[in-house]
């Protein structure tokens, strides 16, 4: 649906992750893997999650074809559940259009708390969302909480106040406005970092979704579907060979 080339936000994220000295990247809503595979080619170790086992199988086949399978781990996961990683497991997290699915504000806050938990001190989170300046904001069926169903999809359009709220306790580095697609969709690319020494939130238990039933299977047209499959722990079948840190590698080097 989105081709094989990485998204613009992923290209940007790889640059800021590299500049920050990140090695291990978690991507949420990885789909068939165009961005996860790009991160792997750029020298990062990637943990990729998505709802679709079929999409993740395509990602794994792509990793094999590109000889990056030792650097990509996949897991089917519901973002409304605790992330299947221990505290302080990764250096950076990337999510392109994941948070603008039909997740309530409460669910978005809980997810960002989980992201904070799995990041190491000084870790970085880059994500994108459609915002209330988008042409489709207010169109279609309103479900409350700035969620509108239009054309068969429900989208949570972010006001700036929500971006600021999700950055509470973080360093908000950038809120960059850009456009994408045919409408075009109007989005923000948000970059925030976890202060060193900041306490991690407690691991949240599994709980049922608070998303209205009418929205639970509807999602942003540019994001992965809401995750409904079990969330197995991420694991590798073998240890990858020694690899240079991405900050010392030219693009695509291994």
C-alpha positions in Angstrom: 0.0 0.0 0.0 2.8 2.4 0.9 5.6 1.1 -1.3 9.0 -0.1 -0.4 10.8 3.3 0.2 11.0 4.5 3.8 8.7 7.3 5.0 10.1 10.8 5.3 9.6 10.7 9.1 11.7 7.5 9.3 14.5 9.0 7.3 14.5 12.0 9.7 14.2 9.7 12.7 17.2 7.7 11.6 19.3 10.8 11.5 18.3 12.1 14.9 18.7 8.6 16.4 22.2 8.3 15.0 23.1 11.8 16.3 21.9 10.8 19.7 24.0 7.6 19.7 21.0 5.2 19.6 21.6 1.6 18.8 18.4 -0.3 19.5 15.1 1.0 18.0 11.5 -0.1 18.7 9.0 0.5 15.9 5.3 0.4 16.8 2.9 -0.3 13.9 5.6 -1.5 11.6 3.3 -2.9 9.0 5.1 -4.8 6.2 8.3 -3.1 7.3 9.4 -0.4 4.9 10.6 1.8 7.9 11.8 -1.1 10.1 13.9 -2.5 7.2 15.3 1.0 6.5 16.4 1.3 10.1 18.1 -2.1 9.9 19.9 -1.1 6.7 21.0 2.1 8.5 22.8 0.0 11.1 20.2 -0.2 14.0 18.9 -3.2 15.7 15.1 -3.1 15.3 12.3 -4.5 17.4 9.2 -4.3 15.2 5.6 -4.8 16.4 2.3 -4.7 14.5 -1.2 -6.3 14.7 -0.8 -8.2 11.4 1.0 -11.5 11.4 0.8 -11.4 7.6 2.5 -8.0 7.5 5.2 -9.1 9.9 5.8 -12.2 7.8 6.3 -9.9 4.8 8.7 -7.8 6.9 10.7 -11.0 7.8 10.9 -12.0 4.2 12.1 -8.6 3.3 14.8 -8.7 6.0 16.0 -12.1 4.6 16.1 -10.7 1.1 18.1 -7.7 2.3 20.4 -9.7 4.6 19.3 -7.8 7.7 17.3 -10.6 9.3 19.9 -10.8 12.2 18.9 -7.2 13.1 15.1 -7.3 13.0 12.9 -8.9 15.6 9.1 -9.0 15.2 6.1 -9.5 17.5 2.4 -9.3 17.1 1.2 -6.8 19.7 -1.9 -4.8 20.9 -0.8 -1.2 21.7 -3.5 -1.1 24.4 -1.5 -3.7 26.3 1.9 -3.5 28.1 4.8 -3.5 25.7 6.5 -7.0 25.5 9.9 -5.5 26.6 11.6 -5.1 30.0 12.3 -1.7 31.5 15.1 0.3 29.7 15.3 -2.1 26.8 15.8 0.3 23.8 17.4 3.6 23.0 14.7 5.0 20.7 11.0 4.4 19.7 9.4 5.3 16.3 5.7 5.3 15.5 4.5 6.7 12.2 0.7 7.5 12.4 0.1 4.9 15.1 -1.3 7.3 17.7 -3.9 8.7 15.4 -5.7 5.4 15.2 -9.0 5.3 17.2 -7.2 5.3 20.5 -8.7 7.3 23.3 -6.7 10.0 25.0 -6.4 7.8 28.0 -5.1 4.9 25.9 -2.6 7.3 24.2 -1.3 8.4 27.6 -1.0 4.8 28.8 1.0 3.9 25.6 3.3 6.8 26.0 3.9 5.8 29.6 4.8 2.3 28.3 7.2 3.9 25.8 8.8 5.8 28.6 9.2 2.6 30.6 11.0 0.7 27.9 13.3 3.6 26.9 16.8 3.9 28.5 17.7 7.2 30.2 18.1 9.9 27.5 16.0 7.8 25.1 14.2 9.4 22.2 10.6 9.0 20.9 9.7 10.2 17.4 6.1 9.9 16.3 3.6 11.4 13.8 -0.1 12.2 14.0 -2.8 13.9 12.0 -3.9 17.0 13.8 -7.0 19.3 14.2 -5.9 21.4 11.2 -6.5 18.4 8.9 -9.1 18.8 6.2 -11.0 15.7 7.6 -11.1 17.0 11.2 -14.8 17.4 12.1 -16.0 15.4 9.0 -18.1 12.3 9.2 -19.3 10.6 12.4 -18.1 12.1 15.7 -17.2 9.5 18.4 -15.9 12.1 20.9 -12.4 12.7 22.1 -11.5 14.3 18.7 -12.2 11.0 16.9 -14.1 11.1 13.7 -15.1 8.3 11.3 -14.9 9.2 7.7 -14.7 7.0 4.6 -14.7 3.8 6.7 -11.9 4.9 9.0 -11.8 6.5 12.5 -9.0 8.9 13.2 -8.0 10.6 16.4 -7.0 14.1 15.4 -4.5 15.6 17.9 -4.9 19.1 19.3 -1.6 20.8 20.3 -2.7 20.5 23.9 -2.6 16.7 23.7 0.9 16.8 22.2 2.0 18.9 25.1 0.3 16.7 27.6 2.0 13.5 26.2 5.3 15.3 26.6 4.8 16.0 30.3 8.0 14.8 32.1 9.9 14.6 28.7 12.0 17.2 26.9 9.9 18.3 23.9 12.5 18.8 21.2 10.4 19.6 18.1 6.8 19.7 16.8 7.2 19.9 13.0 4.2 20.4 10.7 4.2 18.7 7.3 1.8 17.3 4.7 1.5 13.9 3.2 -0.8 12.1 0.7 -3.5 13.3 -1.6 -5.7 15.6 0.6 -3.1 16.3 1.7 -3.2 14.9 5.2 -1.8 17.5 7.7 0.5 16.0 10.3 2.9 16.8 13.1 6.2 15.0 13.6 7.0 15.1 17.3 10.4 14.5 18.8 10.8 14.2 22.5 13.5 12.8 24.8 13.5 11.2 28.2 15.5 13.2 30.7 18.4 11.3 32.2 17.6 10.2 35.7 13.9 10.5 35.2 11.9 7.7 37.0 10.1 5.2 34.8 6.3 4.7 35.2 5.2 1.5 36.7 4.6 -1.4 34.3 0.9 -1.3 33.5 -1.2 -4.5 33.7 -3.2 -5.9 30.9 -6.6 -4.4 30.8 -9.6 -4.2 28.5 -9.8 -1.4 26.0 -11.7 1.8 26.7 -12.1 2.5 23.0 -15.8 2.6 22.1 -16.9 -0.6 20.4 -17.9 1.3 17.3 -14.2 2.5 16.9 -12.3 -0.6 18.0 -11.9 -2.0 14.5 -11.5 1.3 12.8 -8.2 3.0 12.4 -6.3 5.8 10.7 -6.1 5.2 7.0 -2.4 5.7 7.0 -1.6 3.5 10.0 -1.6 -0.2 11.0 -4.9 -1.7 12.2 -5.7 -1.8 15.9 -3.8 -4.7 17.5 -5.9 -7.7 18.5 -3.5 -10.6 18.6 -1.7 -11.9 21.7 1.6 -10.2 22.5 4.4 -12.7 22.7 7.8 -11.6 24.1 10.2 -10.4 21.5 12.9 -12.9 20.8 15.6 -13.8 18.3 16.4 -17.3 17.0 20.1 -16.5 17.0 22.5 -13.8 18.1 23.5 -11.3 15.4 27.2 -11.0 14.5 29.3 -8.1 15.7 28.3 -4.9 14.0 29.6 -1.4 14.1 27.6 1.3 15.9 25.4 3.2 13.3 27.1 6.5 14.2 30.3 5.1 12.7 28.7 3.5 9.6 27.8 5.2 6.4 24.2 4.6 5.2 23.6 0.9 4.5 27.0 -0.3 6.0 27.0 -3.3 8.2 
